[in-house]
Amino acid sequence: MPENKQEKVSPPFYDLISPKQAAAWLSKNPYNRPLKESLVAEYARKMEAGEWKEKGGIPIWVTEDGELINGQHRLAAVVRFGRPVLLKVQVRDKPAVSWKEWHNRRKQ
């Protein structure tokens, strides 16, 4: 019988994410759905206009190995904006399946 493993999750924290850090996390992005360019453009425009406010919602999720689980649109906007942005981050275990695997299972 498989062991019931508890997921490891750090408390969320706010960090100033540089474009370099955002690009590094985006380069290790096996879990997300395709990027929506219009959403990246909207977020980057808000960052440029000084209207970006990190809401209290879902943080940027990364694994201890630096793989991105959630937050690709915000991170892509930071890269486009070209300056550091304060974002909420949380370190988590790797998901059991990728977005593509999950999506393909739903189609069956």
Secondary structure, DSSP 4 states (H G I P E B T S, - for coil): ----PPPPBPPPEEEEE-HHHHHHHHTS--SPPPP-HHHHHHHHHHHHTT-----SSPPEEE-TT--EEE-HHHHHHHHHHTS-EEEEEEEBPPPSS-HHHHHHHHH-
